[in-house]
């Protein structure tokens, strides 16, 4: 729900993931993928830690989704935790 200035937007979070690897994507309000990547955070052994990543964005409304990597490829358990937020760049 935040309003951010256009240009390089910095995202920060806190969590834990398999091998400390988080994957992320940013989509426009139409659902088009505009940026994606991965970042490291936490310790990979269940301890939480901070992560950060950036994306260069023009004015518009976007959603960002961050999830832990899934070492089993979906074969075990409920899959990685996912968090998503909507925000506006002006």
N, C-alpha and C positions, 0 to 999 in steps of 0.2 A: 503494500500500500504506500510505499515511499515515493516521493518525487525527487528525481536526481537530475543533475545537469548532463547534457549530451557530451559525448566524448568517451574517455576510458572510465568505465564504471568498475569499482572494486567491490567484490563480494567477499564476505568473511563469515565463517561458521565454526562450529565446534561439534565434534563427534568422534566416532570410532568406526572403523571399517576393516574388512579383510585386507591384510597386508598394508594397512594405512592408506589405501587408495580410494579416492572418491571420484566419481564421474559426474560431469555437469553438462547441462545444455540450457541455452537461452532461446526462447521462441517468441515470435511476434504475436500480437493479439489475433492474427489470422491463423496461427499455428505453424507458420514457416520457421524452420530452424535457422537461426542467424549466427550462432556461435556454439561451440562445444569443446570439451577437453577433459582433462583429469588433473587432479591435484593431490598432494599428500597431506595427511593430517592424522593426529593421534599417534599411537605407537604400534598399531597392528596386532597387539596382543590383548585387546579389550580395554585398554586405557584410552580415555578421551583426550583430545588435543585440538588445537586450532588449525584451520585451513583457510587459505585465501586464493583467489584467482581474479582475473580481470577480463573484461570484454569491451571492445569499442562499439558503442551504440549511438545511433541517431535518435532524434525525437520520436516518441511512440510509446505504446503500452506493451509490456513484455511479461513473460513468466520465466522464472529460473527454477530448474529442478536439479537437485543434488541427490545422489544415491551412493551407497557403498558399493564397491565391486563385489561380484558374486563368484567366489572361487570354485563353486560347484557347477557353474553354468546353468543354474536353475534346477539341478537334479536333486538337491537336498534342501529341506527346510522351506520356510515361507519366502525366501529371497531376501535381498538387501532392503534395509530401511530407505525410504524415499521422503524427501521434504521438498515442497514447492511453494513459491511466493510470487505474487503479481506486483509489478511496480511500473512507474511511469518515468520516462526520460523526457525532459523538455529542453 
